Amino acid sequence: MKLNYGALYPGLIVGASGSILDPVSCLIRGTEAGVAHAFDPAVASHVFCVCKEHDLLYGMSMDLEGLSEDDLNTWEHGNFGDHVVWVANPGVVWDNYALQDKINQWLLKSHAIGIKYDVLELFRWWGINTPDDPKKLVCSDFTRIMLQTFGLAHPKEWDADFKMSDPWDQQIYFTNANKLLPNWRAE
């Protein structure tokens, strides 16, 4: 599944599916979307933001090492996962270069700060209350904070204390709100 790089720009949110053979990705999909979707490569188990640096597009992504700037082509794989499932435009108009630049600068600054991953926060999916560390995030928190920072539409319950918006929540929201980018796949 190849990406149409000409349709991508800073501020877009990407939902990706980890490998169907990866136990962590299966656990995330099964917890979010239900056990029947644990091996479903059409269900996102990870979300990240598109950013631009040196005139190249990247994915600003929270992984176990923290916030990383990844080559987008690492998500152009086959049927067993590790591929893009959807790309959403949360309200960043393609020709609003000023907003794209503000979001892009925020993404790059966030990367420079070195935000860390919050493994303990994953326990909230199972209803286990864990202390919130504002200096650590999971992938869906990072995309939610970007939406919040720039006043882009999203369900306000995502901002409530101890409520996570996981990749499945974001996939459902962006799909139902008709915010999916129609031409993200290369022909």
Number of C-alpha atoms within 10 A of each C-alpha: 15 16 19 12 15 10 13 22 24 26 31 24 30 27 24 25 28 28 21 19 12 13 13 14 23 23 17 25 29 18 18 21 19 11 14 10 17 21 22 20 24 18 28 29 32 25 29 28 27 23 29 22 12 5 7 11 19 22 24 30 25 28 17 13 11 18 25 21 21 17 12 19 16 12 20 15 14 13 12 15 25 23 25 29 23 22 27 25 21 19 15 18 13 15 9 9 13 9 16 20 16 14 24 21 16 17 25 17 11 15 18 11 10 14 19 20 19 22 12 16 19 17 12 14 15 9 9 11 13 12 10 13 12 9 10 19 23 26 24 26 22 23 25 21 15 18 18 15 11 15 10 14 12 18 12 8 11 19 15 9 8 15 12 19 24 26 27 21 17 23 26 13 17 20 15 10 13 13 15 20 19 12 14 20 18 11 8
